[in-house]
Structure formats: C-alpha cells, structure tokens
Amino acid sequence: MSQKYAVLGLLNAAPMTGYIIKKNFDYTIKKFWPVSYGGLYPALHKLTDEGYIQVHKQNTEGRGEISYIITDEGKKALNEWLLSKTSDIQCKDEYMLKIFVSKDLEDKDRVMIMKEYLYKKEEELKSILSLIEMRSSKDAIVTKGSSFIVDYTKEVLIKEIELLKKSLESEE
C-alpha cells in the first residue's frame, strides 16, 4: 500500500493542512500506517504534481496557511485503489521482532524490552482514548471507516496490554 492512498483518503473526508493530516494519522491509523513529517510533505508534493490534490493558500491571522484538497482525479484514483485486490496483511512491529529473536538475552533484558513495549502500548491507548473524547473536534475527521479503526485499535491495544502484563507476570 502506498502512503498516497492514505493521504487521499483523509483528504477525501475534508480539506486539511499538512499538520492536520499528520495529526489524523497519529490519532487514527498510526498503529497500521505510521507517517513522519519528513515522509508526508514529499508525498503531498508528489500528489500535487500528479494532479490528485490541489494546494489552497490563505492568510489567517497574519500567516499563510496551506490546505490540501482532493481533486476529481484524486477521488477516481482513490476509488480504483479501494476496489482493487488487496495484498497480504503486513504490520511491522520492531518490539515483537525483538521479543521473538531474544533467545540469547538474559531474562532481565527481555523483561526490560517487554516493559518498554508495555509502556508504549499504554501510551498509544491513552492517545486513542483522548481521540475518542475529542471526536467532535475540528482536528479529528470522523468517518464510518475512521471510527471503526479507532474503536478497533482501542480494543486491540487493550488486549495487547493484557497479554503483555500476563506474560510479564510469568517472566518475573
């Protein structure tokens, strides 16, 4: 999957600035599709060059604000991608890989990795719970799809945290 379709999907919900796009990634699909500003802005420029989005500049309170708007061509590309065959599910998680290959680590070191992972998962859950509270905010674009992902992510994180705690209890 390309980042471009994630961006097009967000812009199909509403015009957004790069900052708001990034925040929506962070609040909703970060678990499945993390994005950095360093990757987002080149993608926005490429989508503009391809004619899939347009740049809208406006002055607000003395500074220029740039919003991005999906074009009809962008909507067409997004819909074609949505209806195309999906490749295999692939979610990369470096912590899970470290735990998987930790055979030669001392128990205390593997436990340290697992505790760090647990902390990260608990922080992710806090972010998701905050998003659920602010669903009516102008910074959170809520669609049926994004609402499902947020609810799904919350439930998965709760289960992951439960499993990590149980595993840590047996390790200690």
DRENPA-3360 file (N, C-alpha, C; in nm, 2 decimals, always signed):
BEGIN
1 = MSQKYAVL = +0.08/-0.12/+0.00/+0.00/+0.00/+0.00/+0.09/+0.12/+0.00 ~ +0.05/+0.22/-0.07/+0.12/+0.34/-0.07/+0.06/+0.45/+0.02 ~ +0.15/+0.53/+0.07/+0.11/+0.64/+0.16/+0.01/+0.73/+0.09 ~ +0.02/+0.74/-0.04/-0.06/+0.83/-0.12/-0.21/+0.81/-0.10 ~ -0.25/+0.68/-0.09/-0.39/+0.65/-0.07/-0.44/+0.68/+0.07 ~ -0.35/+0.67/+0.16/-0.39/+0.71/+0.30/-0.41/+0.86/+0.30 ~ -0.33/+0.94/+0.24/-0.34/+1.08/+0.23/-0.47/+1.12/+0.15 ~ -0.48/+1.05/+0.04/-0.60/+1.08/-0.04/-0.73/+1.05/+0.04;
9 = GLLNAAPM = -0.73/+0.94/+0.11/-0.85/+0.90/+0.19/-0.88/+1.01/+0.30 ~ -0.78/+1.06/+0.36/-0.80/+1.17/+0.46/-0.85/+1.29/+0.39 ~ -0.79/+1.33/+0.28/-0.84/+1.45/+0.21/-0.98/+1.43/+0.15 ~ -1.02/+1.31/+0.12/-1.15/+1.28/+0.07/-1.25/+1.31/+0.18 ~ -1.21/+1.30/+0.31/-1.31/+1.33/+0.42/-1.32/+1.48/+0.43 ~ -1.21/+1.56/+0.41/-1.22/+1.71/+0.43/-1.08/+1.76/+0.39 ~ -1.08/+1.89/+0.34/-0.95/+1.96/+0.31/-0.88/+1.97/+0.44 ~ -0.75/+1.96/+0.44/-0.67/+1.97/+0.56/-0.53/+2.03/+0.53;
17 = TGYIIKKN = -0.47/+2.09/+0.63/-0.33/+2.13/+0.63/-0.24/+2.01/+0.65 ~ -0.12/+2.02/+0.62/-0.02/+1.91/+0.64/-0.02/+1.87/+0.79 ~ -0.03/+1.97/+0.88/-0.03/+1.95/+1.02/-0.15/+1.86/+1.06 ~ -0.27/+1.90/+1.01/-0.39/+1.83/+1.05/-0.39/+1.69/+0.99 ~ -0.33/+1.67/+0.87/-0.32/+1.54/+0.81/-0.23/+1.45/+0.90 ~ -0.12/+1.50/+0.95/-0.03/+1.43/+1.04/-0.10/+1.39/+1.17 ~ -0.17/+1.49/+1.22/-0.24/+1.46/+1.35/-0.35/+1.35/+1.33 ~ -0.42/+1.35/+1.22/-0.52/+1.25/+1.19/-0.45/+1.11/+1.18;
25 = FDYTIKKF = -0.33/+1.11/+1.11/-0.26/+0.98/+1.10/-0.22/+0.94/+1.24 ~ -0.17/+1.03/+1.32/-0.13/+0.99/+1.46/-0.24/+0.95/+1.55 ~ -0.36/+1.01/+1.53/-0.47/+0.97/+1.61/-0.55/+0.85/+1.57 ~ -0.54/+0.81/+1.44/-0.62/+0.70/+1.39/-0.54/+0.58/+1.34 ~ -0.46/+0.60/+1.24/-0.40/+0.48/+1.18/-0.25/+0.46/+1.20 ~ -0.20/+0.53/+1.30/-0.06/+0.52/+1.33/-0.02/+0.38/+1.36 ~ -0.10/+0.30/+1.42/-0.07/+0.16/+1.45/-0.04/+0.08/+1.32 ~ -0.12/+0.11/+1.22/-0.11/+0.04/+1.09/-0.02/+0.11/+0.99;
33 = WPVSYGGL = -0.02/+0.24/+0.99/+0.05/+0.32/+0.89/+0.11/+0.45/+0.95 ~ +0.23/+0.43/+1.01/+0.29/+0.55/+1.07/+0.35/+0.64/+0.96 ~ +0.34/+0.77/+0.99/+0.39/+0.87/+0.89/+0.46/+0.98/+0.97 ~ +0.58/+1.02/+0.91/+0.65/+1.13/+0.96/+0.63/+1.25/+0.88 ~ +0.66/+1.37/+0.93/+0.65/+1.49/+0.85/+0.75/+1.48/+0.73 ~ +0.86/+1.42/+0.76/+0.96/+1.40/+0.65/+0.91/+1.32/+0.53 ~ +0.82/+1.23/+0.56/+0.76/+1.15/+0.45/+0.63/+1.21/+0.40 ~ +0.56/+1.28/+0.48/+0.43/+1.34/+0.44/+0.44/+1.45/+0.34;
41 = YPALHKLT = +0.53/+1.54/+0.36/+0.54/+1.66/+0.27/+0.59/+1.62/+0.13 ~ +0.69/+1.53/+0.12/+0.72/+1.49/-0.02/+0.60/+1.42/-0.09 ~ +0.52/+1.34/-0.01/+0.41/+1.27/-0.06/+0.30/+1.38/-0.11 ~ +0.28/+1.48/-0.03/+0.19/+1.59/-0.07/+0.23/+1.66/-0.20 ~ +0.36/+1.68/-0.21/+0.42/+1.75/-0.33/+0.40/+1.66/-0.45 ~ +0.42/+1.53/-0.44/+0.40/+1.43/-0.55/+0.26/+1.42/-0.59 ~ +0.17/+1.42/-0.49/+0.03/+1.41/-0.52/-0.02/+1.54/-0.59 ~ +0.04/+1.65/-0.56/+0.01/+1.77/-0.63/+0.06/+1.77/-0.77;
49 = DEGYIQVH = +0.18/+1.72/-0.79/+0.24/+1.70/-0.93/+0.15/+1.61/-1.01 ~ +0.10/+1.50/-0.95/+0.02/+1.40/-1.02/-0.12/+1.45/-1.05 ~ -0.16/+1.57/-0.99/-0.29/+1.62/-1.01/-0.40/+1.56/-0.93 ~ -0.36/+1.49/-0.82/-0.45/+1.42/-0.73/-0.50/+1.51/-0.62 ~ -0.42/+1.62/-0.59/-0.46/+1.71/-0.49/-0.43/+1.85/-0.54 ~ -0.49/+1.95/-0.48/-0.46/+2.09/-0.51/-0.42/+2.16/-0.38 ~ -0.34/+2.26/-0.40/-0.30/+2.34/-0.29/-0.38/+2.47/-0.28 ~ -0.43/+2.49/-0.16/-0.51/+2.61/-0.14/-0.44/+2.70/-0.03;
57 = KQNTEGRG = -0.40/+2.82/-0.07/-0.33/+2.91/+0.03/-0.42/+3.02/+0.07 ~ -0.42/+3.04/+0.20/-0.50/+3.15/+0.26/-0.42/+3.22/+0.37 ~ -0.45/+3.34/+0.39/-0.39/+3.42/+0.50/-0.48/+3.41/+0.62 ~ -0.43/+3.36/+0.73/-0.51/+3.36/+0.85/-0.42/+3.42/+0.96 ~ -0.47/+3.52/+1.02/-0.41/+3.59/+1.14/-0.26/+3.62/+1.11 ~ -0.24/+3.68/+0.99/-0.10/+3.73/+0.96/-0.01/+3.62/+0.90 ~ -0.05/+3.50/+0.89/+0.04/+3.40/+0.83/-0.03/+3.32/+0.73 ~ +0.04/+3.27/+0.63/-0.02/+3.19/+0.53/-0.04/+3.05/+0.57;
65 = EISYIITD = -0.16/+3.00/+0.54/-0.19/+2.86/+0.58/-0.21/+2.78/+0.45 ~ -0.15/+2.67/+0.43/-0.17/+2.59/+0.31/-0.26/+2.47/+0.34 ~ -0.37/+2.46/+0.27/-0.46/+2.34/+0.28/-0.45/+2.26/+0.16 ~ -0.48/+2.13/+0.17/-0.47/+2.04/+0.05/-0.62/+1.99/+0.03 ~ -0.65/+1.99/-0.10/-0.79/+1.95/-0.14/-0.78/+1.84/-0.24 ~ -0.85/+1.73/-0.23/-0.85/+1.62/-0.32/-0.92/+1.67/-0.45 ~ -0.87/+1.63/-0.57/-0.93/+1.66/-0.69/-1.02/+1.55/-0.74 ~ -1.10/+1.57/-0.85/-1.18/+1.46/-0.90/-1.09/+1.35/-0.95;
73 = EGKKALNE = -0.97/+1.38/-1.00/-0.88/+1.28/-1.05/-0.82/+1.20/-0.92 ~ -0.80/+1.27/-0.81/-0.76/+1.20/-0.69/-0.87/+1.11/-0.64 ~ -0.99/+1.16/-0.64/-1.10/+1.07/-0.60/-1.11/+0.95/-0.68 ~ -1.09/+0.96/-0.81/-1.10/+0.85/-0.90/-0.99/+0.75/-0.87 ~ -0.87/+0.80/-0.85/-0.75/+0.71/-0.82/-0.78/+0.64/-0.69 ~ -0.83/+0.71/-0.59/-0.86/+0.65/-0.46/-0.96/+0.54/-0.47 ~ -1.07/+0.57/-0.54/-1.18/+0.47/-0.56/-1.13/+0.34/-0.64 ~ -1.04/+0.36/-0.74/-0.98/+0.25/-0.81/-0.90/+0.16/-0.71;
81 = WLLSKTSD = -0.82/+0.23/-0.63/-0.74/+0.16/-0.54/-0.82/+0.08/-0.43 ~ -0.93/+0.15/-0.38/-1.02/+0.09/-0.28/-1.08/-0.04/-0.34 ~ -1.11/-0.04/-0.47/-1.18/-0.15/-0.53/-1.08/-0.26/-0.58 ~ -0.95/-0.23/-0.58/-0.86/-0.32/-0.63/-0.83/-0.43/-0.53 ~ -0.77/-0.54/-0.58/-0.73/-0.65/-0.49/-0.63/-0.60/-0.39 ~ -0.65/-0.64/-0.26/-0.56/-0.60/-0.15/-0.45/-0.71/-0.14 ~ -0.33/-0.66/-0.11/-0.21/-0.75/-0.09/-0.23/-0.81/+0.05 ~ -0.13/-0.90/+0.08/-0.13/-0.96/+0.22/-0.13/-0.85/+0.33;
89 = IQCKDEYM = -0.18/-0.89/+0.44/-0.17/-0.81/+0.56/-0.02/-0.81/+0.61 ~ +0.03/-0.69/+0.63/+0.17/-0.68/+0.68/+0.17/-0.56/+0.78 ~ +0.19/-0.59/+0.90/+0.21/-0.49/+1.01/+0.35/-0.52/+1.07 ~ +0.44/-0.43/+1.06/+0.57/-0.45/+1.12/+0.57/-0.39/+1.26 ~ +0.63/-0.46/+1.35/+0.64/-0.42/+1.49/+0.78/-0.46/+1.54 ~ +0.87/-0.37/+1.56/+1.01/-0.40/+1.59/+1.01/-0.46/+1.73 ~ +0.93/-0.42/+1.83/+0.93/-0.48/+1.96/+0.90/-0.63/+1.95 ~ +0.80/-0.66/+1.87/+0.76/-0.80/+1.86/+0.87/-0.88/+1.80;
97 = LKIFVSKD = +0.94/-0.82/+1.70/+1.06/-0.89/+1.64/+1.17/-0.91/+1.75 ~ +1.19/-0.81/+1.83/+1.30/-0.82/+1.93/+1.26/-0.93/+2.03 ~ +1.14/-0.94/+2.07/+1.10/-1.04/+2.17/+1.11/-1.18/+2.10 ~ +1.07/-1.19/+1.98/+1.07/-1.31/+1.91/+1.22/-1.37/+1.89 ~ +1.31/-1.28/+1.87/+1.45/-1.33/+1.85/+1.54/-1.31/+1.97 ~ +1.48/-1.30/+2.09/+1.56/-1.27/+2.21/+1.61/-1.39/+2.28 ~ +1.63/-1.50/+2.22/+1.67/-1.63/+2.28/+1.79/-1.61/+2.36 ~ +1.89/-1.54/+2.32/+2.02/-1.53/+2.39/+2.03/-1.42/+2.49;
105 = LEDKDRVM = +1.92/-1.34/+2.50/+1.92/-1.24/+2.61/+1.90/-1.30/+2.74 ~ +1.95/-1.23/+2.84/+1.92/-1.27/+2.98/+1.77/-1.23/+3.00 ~ +1.71/-1.30/+3.09/+1.57/-1.28/+3.12/+1.54/-1.13/+3.16 ~ +1.62/-1.08/+3.24/+1.60/-0.94/+3.28/+1.60/-0.84/+3.16 ~ +1.69/-0.87/+3.06/+1.69/-0.78/+2.94/+1.57/-0.80/+2.85 ~ +1.52/-0.92/+2.84/+1.39/-0.94/+2.77/+1.28/-0.88/+2.84 ~ +1.28/-0.89/+2.97/+1.17/-0.83/+3.05/+1.18/-0.67/+3.04 ~ +1.30/-0.62/+3.03/+1.31/-0.48/+3.01/+1.25/-0.43/+2.87;
113 = IMKEYLYK = +1.27/-0.51/+2.77/+1.21/-0.48/+2.64/+1.06/-0.49/+2.65 ~ +1.01/-0.59/+2.71/+0.87/-0.61/+2.73/+0.80/-0.50/+2.81 ~ +0.87/-0.45/+2.91/+0.82/-0.34/+2.99/+0.82/-0.21/+2.91 ~ +0.92/-0.19/+2.83/+0.92/-0.07/+2.74/+0.81/-0.08/+2.64 ~ +0.79/-0.20/+2.59/+0.68/-0.22/+2.49/+0.54/-0.20/+2.56 ~ +0.53/-0.25/+2.68/+0.40/-0.23/+2.75/+0.38/-0.08/+2.77 ~ +0.48/+0.00/+2.81/+0.47/+0.14/+2.83/+0.42/+0.21/+2.70 ~ +0.48/+0.17/+2.59/+0.45/+0.23/+2.46/+0.30/+0.20/+2.42;
121 = KEEELKSI = +0.26/+0.08/+2.45/+0.12/+0.04/+2.42/+0.02/+0.11/+2.51 ~ +0.06/+0.13/+2.64/-0.02/+0.21/+2.73/-0.03/+0.36/+2.68 ~ +0.08/+0.41/+2.63/+0.07/+0.55/+2.58/-0.01/+0.56/+2.45 ~ -0.01/+0.46/+2.37/-0.09/+0.45/+2.25/-0.24/+0.45/+2.29 ~ -0.27/+0.37/+2.39/-0.41/+0.36/+2.44/-0.46/+0.49/+2.49 ~ -0.37/+0.56/+2.57/-0.41/+0.70/+2.61/-0.44/+0.79/+2.50 ~ -0.36/+0.78/+2.39/-0.39/+0.87/+2.27/-0.52/+0.83/+2.21 ~ -0.55/+0.70/+2.20/-0.67/+0.66/+2.13/-0.79/+0.70/+2.22;
129 = LSLIEMRS = -0.78/+0.69/+2.35/-0.89/+0.73/+2.44/-0.91/+0.88/+2.43 ~ -0.80/+0.96/+2.42/-0.81/+1.10/+2.40/-0.88/+1.13/+2.27 ~ -0.85/+1.06/+2.17/-0.92/+1.08/+2.04/-1.07/+1.05/+2.05 ~ -1.10/+0.95/+2.12/-1.24/+0.91/+2.13/-1.32/+1.03/+2.20 ~ -1.25/+1.09/+2.30/-1.31/+1.20/+2.37/-1.32/+1.32/+2.28 ~ -1.23/+1.34/+2.18/-1.23/+1.46/+2.10/-1.29/+1.44/+1.96 ~ -1.37/+1.34/+1.94/-1.42/+1.31/+1.81/-1.49/+1.42/+1.74 ~ -1.55/+1.51/+1.82/-1.62/+1.63/+1.77/-1.53/+1.74/+1.74;
137 = SKDAIVTK = -1.40/+1.73/+1.76/-1.31/+1.84/+1.74/-1.28/+1.87/+1.59 ~ -1.25/+1.99/+1.55/-1.22/+2.02/+1.41/-1.09/+1.95/+1.37 ~ -1.01/+1.91/+1.46/-0.88/+1.84/+1.42/-0.90/+1.69/+1.40 ~ -1.01/+1.64/+1.43/-1.03/+1.49/+1.42/-1.15/+1.47/+1.32 ~ -1.11/+1.43/+1.20/-1.21/+1.40/+1.10/-1.27/+1.26/+1.12 ~ -1.40/+1.25/+1.15/-1.46/+1.12/+1.18/-1.54/+1.08/+1.06 ~ -1.51/+0.96/+1.01/-1.59/+0.89/+0.91/-1.63/+0.76/+0.97 ~ -1.72/+0.68/+0.90/-1.75/+0.55/+0.94/-1.63/+0.46/+0.95;
145 = GSSFIVDY = -1.54/+0.47/+0.85/-1.42/+0.40/+0.84/-1.32/+0.43/+0.95 ~ -1.30/+0.56/+0.97/-1.21/+0.60/+1.08/-1.26/+0.57/+1.22 ~ -1.39/+0.58/+1.23/-1.45/+0.55/+1.36/-1.42/+0.40/+1.39 ~ -1.44/+0.31/+1.29/-1.42/+0.17/+1.31/-1.27/+0.15/+1.35 ~ -1.18/+0.21/+1.28/-1.03/+0.19/+1.31/-1.00/+0.24/+1.45 ~ -1.05/+0.35/+1.49/-1.02/+0.40/+1.63/-1.08/+0.30/+1.73 ~ -1.20/+0.25/+1.71/-1.26/+0.15/+1.81/-1.18/+0.02/+1.80 ~ -1.15/-0.02/+1.68/-1.07/-0.15/+1.67/-0.93/-0.14/+1.73;
153 = TKEVLIKE = -0.87/-0.03/+1.71/-0.73/+0.00/+1.77/-0.74/+0.00/+1.92 ~ -0.85/+0.06/+1.97/-0.86/+0.06/+2.12/-0.88/-0.08/+2.18 ~ -0.96/-0.16/+2.11/-0.98/-0.30/+2.16/-0.85/-0.38/+2.15 ~ -0.78/-0.37/+2.04/-0.66/-0.44/+2.02/-0.55/-0.40/+2.12 ~ -0.54/-0.27/+2.14/-0.44/-0.22/+2.24/-0.48/-0.28/+2.38 ~ -0.60/-0.27/+2.42/-0.64/-0.33/+2.55/-0.60/-0.47/+2.56 ~ -0.63/-0.55/+2.46/-0.59/-0.69/+2.46/-0.44/-0.71/+2.46 ~ -0.37/-0.63/+2.38/-0.22/-0.64/+2.38/-0.16/-0.61/+2.52;
161 = IELLKKSL = -0.21/-0.51/+2.58/-0.17/-0.47/+2.72/-0.19/-0.58/+2.81 ~ -0.31/-0.64/+2.80/-0.35/-0.75/+2.89/-0.25/-0.87/+2.87 ~ -0.22/-0.90/+2.75/-0.13/-1.01/+2.72/+0.01/-0.98/+2.76 ~ +0.06/-0.86/+2.74/+0.19/-0.82/+2.79/+0.20/-0.83/+2.94 ~ +0.10/-0.78/+3.01/+0.10/-0.79/+3.16/+0.11/-0.93/+3.21 ~ +0.03/-1.02/+3.14/+0.02/-1.16/+3.18/+0.16/-1.22/+3.15 ~ +0.22/-1.19/+3.04/+0.35/-1.25/+3.01/+0.46/-1.20/+3.10 ~ +0.45/-1.07/+3.14/+0.55/-1.02/+3.23/+0.53/-1.08/+3.37;
169 = ESEE = +0.41/-1.11/+3.41/+0.39/-1.17/+3.54/+0.46/-1.31/+3.54 ~ +0.45/-1.38/+3.43/+0.51/-1.51/+3.43/+0.66/-1.51/+3.41 ~ +0.71/-1.40/+3.36/+0.86/-1.38/+3.34/+0.93/-1.34/+3.47 ~ +0.85/-1.27/+3.56/+0.91/-1.21/+3.68/+0.90/-1.30/+3.79;
% end
